Amino acid sequence: MGAKIYVGGLPYATTEQQLSDLFGAHGAVASARIITDKFTGQSRGFGFVEMSSDAEAQAAVAALNGTQLGGRTLTVNEARPQEPRSGGGGRGGFGGGRG
């Protein structure tokens, strides 16, 4: 399994195919995914690319970080593991009735 790369600052009209093509110039792309809003389906302006090897991923980060795409500056770096989210919500430990 290769290295996962975070890509921020994407123009909202960018497709996953365009993202794959952009990184394909620097090595074999295993997957390219643009993150979308779950309610509207609109791009959130960032995505993830998985390269076939760490060396290709490092070359892509070095070549593409800070470059322009569609008038926007890309932020390209190694993706960090997703932080666990706290579930639940709502009540937050408050409760009880009157005494």
Beta strands, then each sheet from edge to edge (+ up, - down):
strand 1: 4-8
strand 2: 29-36
strand 3: 43-51
strand 4: 68-69
strand 5: 72-73
strand 6: 75-78
sheet 1: 2+ 3- 1+ 6-
sheet 2: 4+ 5-
end
